[in-house]
Amino acid sequence: MLYSVEQVATIWQQTFAFLLVEQTNNVLTITLNRAEKKNALNPTLVSELAYALSYAHHTANVWVVVLAAKGSVFCAGADLKAFMQTDESASTIPILAQQPIIGNLFRQLHKPCIARLHAPVYAGGLLLVAGCTHVVATPNVTFALPEVKRGIFPFQVMQSLVELMPARKVLDWCMRAQTLSVNEALSYGLVTHLAQNEEDLDAQIAALAADICQYSPSAIRMGLTAFDELRNIPAAEQHQYLSSMLMQTLQTEDAMEGIMAFQQKRDPQWKGK
């Protein structure tokens, strides 16, 4: 992750300019809070998001992340003008030597992440959606890639989407600047759960987070780590790697607790370690 354990230890003393961050029990909710700019991603917002996700990665008692947004647009993509200007926000998070790559923000999170979609998503905002493990959306949500209308191309979005959707559909979407309905996104695997309205949206997310939290957070973390690493391991070496990951998982406190609880016919008490 881009920020170290030591850097994120002071998260609750930091001032976020464009994020709201709160933790309830084992669920960390990160809310995009730049509604007046349609939550467009400027350098500070991207760095703040990298900081919050680093905290989630490093913190054992964070088992699930929820990514939400304020306003009438979930995210309008990258604020290209802002990337060319000096940022003078009130954010106090540590400054990175290099600007984070938006498409890589979720790569090493290794925690379940639920996107709460209540409004349209545009352009680079799809990088955030594609980075989540679960996406719950209301019927009014749409997904648009208008880049070619501006003479540019959604390069990073294309790469992220082909891991989730059929390649030809992704290419067609990128080339023809189409807008997908939530039902189309559901059929292509971009959306995982469809809510009836915002009230149902919150109920579904709460139920999904609670369901995930029933099970070993360390086992899930190790599984997501393996999923991430498999992208870089040759096919002939993958099973050897996965076997070693199983051996590591068996050494965790959660695995020992899970096996003991099974033998004693009781519910396990997870520690995320």
C-alpha positions in Angstrom: 0.0 0.0 0.0 1.1 3.6 -0.6 0.9 4.6 3.1 2.6 2.7 5.9 1.2 1.4 9.2 2.8 4.3 11.0 1.4 6.9 8.6 -2.2 5.7 8.9 -2.1 5.3 12.7 -3.1 8.9 13.0 -6.1 8.7 10.7 -8.6 9.9 13.2 -6.5 13.0 13.8 -6.3 13.9 10.1 -8.4 16.4 8.3 -9.9 15.1 5.0 -10.9 17.7 2.5 -13.0 15.5 0.2 -13.7 12.3 2.1 -15.8 11.3 5.1 -14.4 8.3 6.9 -16.0 6.4 9.7 -15.8 3.0 11.3 -18.6 1.1 13.0 -17.6 -2.2 14.5 -15.6 -3.9 11.7 -17.0 -1.9 8.8 -15.1 1.1 7.5 -17.2 3.5 5.4 -15.4 5.8 3.0 -17.7 8.5 1.4 -16.7 10.7 -1.5 -17.5 14.2 -0.3 -16.9 16.5 -3.3 -20.6 16.7 -4.4 -20.3 20.2 -5.8 -17.8 18.9 -8.4 -19.8 15.6 -8.9 -17.1 13.9 -6.8 -14.6 14.3 -9.7 -11.2 12.9 -8.7 -8.6 15.5 -8.1 -5.1 14.8 -6.7 -6.1 15.4 -3.1 -9.2 13.2 -3.3 -7.2 10.4 -4.9 -4.5 10.7 -2.2 -7.1 10.7 0.6 -8.7 7.6 -0.9 -5.3 5.9 -1.0 -4.7 6.9 2.6 -8.1 5.6 3.8 -7.7 2.3 1.8 -4.2 1.9 3.3 -5.7 2.2 6.8 -8.2 -0.5 5.9 -5.5 -2.7 4.6 -3.2 -2.4 7.6 -5.9 -2.5 10.3 -6.9 -5.9 11.6 -10.3 -4.9 12.9 -11.4 -3.6 9.6 -13.1 -6.5 7.9 -15.3 -4.8 5.3 -15.0 -1.5 3.4 -18.0 0.4 2.1 -17.4 3.0 -0.6 -20.2 5.6 -0.9 -20.7 9.1 -2.2 -22.6 12.3 -1.5 -24.6 14.2 -4.1 -26.4 13.5 -7.4 -23.4 11.8 -9.1 -21.4 8.9 -7.6 -18.3 10.0 -9.4 -17.7 12.0 -12.6 -14.3 10.6 -13.2 -10.9 12.4 -13.2 -10.9 16.2 -12.8 -8.4 16.7 -15.6 -8.1 20.5 -14.9 -7.3 19.9 -11.3 -4.4 17.6 -12.1 -2.8 20.5 -13.9 -3.2 23.0 -11.1 -1.8 23.5 -7.6 -4.0 22.1 -5.0 -4.6 24.2 -1.9 -7.1 22.1 0.0 -7.2 21.8 3.8 -6.3 18.1 3.8 -3.6 17.1 6.3 -2.8 13.6 5.1 0.8 13.0 4.3 1.9 14.0 0.9 3.2 11.3 -1.4 6.3 11.6 -3.6 4.3 10.4 -6.6 0.6 10.8 -7.4 -1.3 7.5 -6.9 -2.6 5.7 -10.0 -6.4 5.5 -9.7 -6.6 2.1 -11.3 -4.3 0.6 -8.7 -6.0 2.0 -5.6 -7.8 -1.2 -4.7 -5.3 -3.7 -6.0 -3.7 -4.5 -2.6 -6.6 -3.7 -0.3 -7.2 -7.4 0.2 -10.4 -6.7 2.1 -14.0 -7.1 0.8 -15.2 -3.7 -0.6 -18.8 -2.9 -1.3 -19.7 0.0 -3.6 -22.9 1.8 -2.6 -24.2 3.2 -5.9 -27.2 5.6 -5.6 -26.4 7.8 -8.7 -24.8 7.7 -12.1 -21.1 6.8 -12.6 -19.0 8.4 -15.4 -15.6 7.8 -17.0 -12.9 7.2 -14.4 -15.4 6.7 -11.7 -15.8 3.2 -13.1 -12.2 2.5 -11.8 -13.6 2.8 -8.3 -16.5 0.6 -9.1 -14.4 -2.0 -10.8 -12.0 -2.1 -7.8 -14.7 -3.3 -5.4 -15.6 -6.9 -4.7 -19.3 -6.2 -4.5 -21.5 -3.5 -6.2 -25.0 -2.7 -4.9 -27.0 -0.2 -7.0 -30.4 1.4 -7.2 -32.5 1.2 -10.5 -31.7 4.8 -11.4 -27.9 4.2 -11.6 -26.3 4.4 -15.1 -22.8 3.9 -16.3 -21.3 6.1 -19.0 -17.9 6.3 -20.8 -18.0 9.6 -22.8 -14.3 9.9 -23.3 -14.2 9.4 -27.1 -16.7 12.3 -27.4 -13.9 14.5 -26.0 -11.2 13.1 -28.2 -9.6 10.9 -25.5 -10.0 7.2 -24.6 -10.7 5.4 -21.3 -7.5 3.5 -21.2 -7.3 2.5 -17.5 -11.1 1.9 -17.3 -10.8 -0.5 -20.3 -8.2 -2.5 -18.5 -10.2 -2.7 -15.3 -13.4 -3.6 -17.0 -12.0 -6.5 -19.1 -11.3 -8.3 -15.8 -15.0 -8.3 -15.1 -16.9 -8.1 -18.5 -16.6 -9.7 -21.9 -13.8 -8.0 -23.8 -15.8 -7.2 -26.9 -18.5 -5.5 -24.9 -15.9 -3.4 -23.1 -14.3 -2.4 -26.4 -17.7 -1.5 -27.9 -18.6 0.5 -24.9 -15.3 2.4 -25.0 -15.6 3.1 -28.7 -19.2 4.1 -28.9 -19.5 6.1 -25.7 -22.7 4.2 -24.7 -24.6 4.5 -21.4 -25.4 1.2 -19.7 -28.5 0.8 -17.5 -28.2 -0.8 -14.2 -29.8 -4.0 -15.5 -27.3 -4.2 -18.4 -24.5 -3.7 -15.8 -26.0 -6.5 -13.7 -26.1 -8.8 -16.7 -22.4 -8.1 -17.5 -21.2 -8.7 -14.0 -20.3 -5.0 -13.2 -23.1 -4.8 -10.7 -23.6 -7.7 -8.2 -26.8 -6.7 -6.3 -29.8 -4.6 -7.4 -31.6 -2.6 -4.7 -35.2 -1.3 -5.1 -34.5 2.2 -3.7 -32.0 4.0 -1.4 -33.6 2.5 1.8 -33.3 -1.0 0.4 -29.8 -0.1 -0.8 -28.6 0.6 2.8 -30.4 -2.5 4.1 -28.8 -4.7 1.5 -25.3 -3.3 2.2 -25.8 -3.8 5.9 -26.9 -7.4 5.4 -24.1 -8.1 3.0 -21.5 -6.7 5.3 -22.9 -8.6 8.3 -22.9 -11.8 6.2 -19.3 -11.3 5.3 -18.3 -10.5 8.9 -19.7 -13.9 10.0 -16.7 -15.6 8.5 -12.9 -15.5 9.1 -11.5 -12.1 8.1 -8.0 -13.5 7.9 -9.1 -16.3 5.6 -10.9 -13.8 3.4 -7.8 -11.5 3.4 -5.5 -14.4 2.5 -7.9 -15.4 -0.3 -8.1 -11.9 -1.8 -4.3 -11.7 -1.5 -3.9 -14.9 -3.5 -6.5 -13.6 -6.1 -4.4 -10.5 -6.5 -1.0 -12.3 -6.7 -2.3 -14.8 -9.2 -2.2 -12.1 -11.9 1.6 -12.2 -11.8 2.3 -15.9 -11.4 2.7 -18.2 -14.4 0.0 -20.8 -14.7 2.4 -23.7 -14.1 3.3 -22.2 -10.7 -0.1 -21.2 -9.5 -1.1 -24.4 -7.6 2.3 -24.5 -5.8 1.7 -20.9 -4.7 -1.9 -21.6 -3.6 -0.7 -24.6 -1.6 1.8 -22.4 0.2 -1.0 -19.8 0.9 -3.1 -22.6 2.4 -0.2 -23.5 4.7 0.1 -19.9 5.8 -3.6 -19.6 6.4 -3.6 -22.7 8.6 -1.1 -20.9 10.9 -3.4 -17.9 11.5 -5.2 -17.5 14.9 -8.5 -17.5 13.0 -7.8 -20.9 11.4 -6.9 -22.4 14.8 -10.0 -20.8 16.3 -12.3 -22.0 13.4 -11.1 -25.6 13.7 -11.4 -25.6 17.5 -14.9 -24.0 17.3 -16.0 -26.7 14.8 -14.7 -29.5 17.1 -16.4 -27.9 20.1 -19.6 -27.3 18.1 -19.8 -23.5 18.9 -19.6 -20.3 17.0 -16.0 -19.1 16.3 -14.7 -15.8 17.8 -12.8 -14.2 15.0 -9.9 -11.8 15.6 -8.8 -11.1 12.1 -5.3 -12.4 12.9 
